[in-house]
Structures are given as structure tokens and as C-alpha cells.
């Protein structure tokens, strides 16, 4: 993936073709088979699992502080966060996703949605959010953009605030297995577009030691790392924590980060 413009074209195309499936790629839900209520229930489940998990390391969260859903799509997770935080923001690169997010969540005035097509978050204030969550988003960006957005997320996180994000660590298995994993991803997206797969649906990995250095360089600390099933093709918001790395496929990790005061 060469540019954010290509990434935007991909997700805008997916948003126009089959927006809910583009976010939760359950094979049985393709061709607009997602029931909206069931779709948003996956977000409620995922946020519940995450908040229960991060409470384990003894991290305190202020429900009165604003929350941010980075890569919000149609607001699946933003809506769920609104049950726990007084003010919730969602940002996304796709204009159609943001339009749908506003439409689907118009009954929740505490949810606000912002289009962002730059490698910065210029529309968001420094030290504003008490909680930031990002799931199945950074994995589709080239490493240079992952680095920039992590720095930006740390900028907008308030001192003492909590950032939780998911990112693949590596792709395990034989060379043939790794090729098959990438081909399968492209085939799923091609089935939506009916033409060669756009580059924006690529998967990108960053090793944990590198991620830790990026976080520490920003003056924050990683307080917890969990293996997850988030990068599996059938994920669809059913977040689970794994006891060991899979023998093949993408190794996905969830990072829990606290910004220094």
C-alpha cells in the first residue's frame, strides 16, 4: 500500500459496496446479510471484553473523560463505548463510513464522528482523550503510517490516559502457508469488488519489541500485552484472548498503554 489515498479508495469502495461486512468479514454475512442490531451487538461484546481485561492491570479509567474510536467505520465500537463514557469520538478515512456512522448513531448525541484522510489527527486536541481504542485498523496500514498514527494517538491522549490497540506481530507458518493467508485475504475483498483486490486491504505486522520502543519513546509505558484472535478471517468482533500463539497465520496482539503524567 503506497499511500493514504489508496487506502481511502479501498475503504470507500468497501463502504459503498458492503459496509458492515467490510468491518466484520463473516462469510455468512457477505452481500449485505448483516442485521444491523446483531452487527452493533458485536461491538458491545468486544468493548465489554476489552474493558474487563484492562481493569486487570489496575488501570483506572475516568468515564467522564472523552473516548476515541480510531478507525471507527460505521461506529460499531463508538456506539458501544458510549455506554461507558460521557463523550465518544470516532474517526475514519472513508467519507461513506462517516456518513453512515452519523446516520446509524443519530440517537446518541454523545457520539461524534470526524473524517480524517491525513497521516495526522489535526482535528483533535492535545491531551484530550482519557481512553482510546483501535481494533482491526492499524493492521491494514504500511508501517510508516502505523508509526505516525501511534505518535498522534499518544499526542491526543491525556496524561494518565489509556490507549488500547491491536496489531499483528508476525505471520507464522511455512512459506506456502503465509502465501495462502495473503491470497485468502485478497480473495475475500475481490469477491466484493468483482475485480482485482485493492492494496488497502493488505495486512502489515510489527514485532512487539519495535512497538514497545515506539511507545516508550513517546513517554508512555506498556502495562499489558495479550494475544488475540483479532486477525483471524472469521473474527467478526468476537474478541478472545489466546493462551499461546497460533502455529500458523497472523499472530495478533493487544497492547494496553498508559501515558505518563
Beta strands, then each sheet from edge to edge (+ up, - down):
strand 1: 66-70
strand 2: 88-92
strand 3: 111-115
strand 4: 129-134
strand 5: 157-172
strand 6: 220-228
strand 7: 241-242
strand 8: 249-259
sheet 1: 3+ 2+ 1+ 4+ 5+ 8- 6+ 7-
end
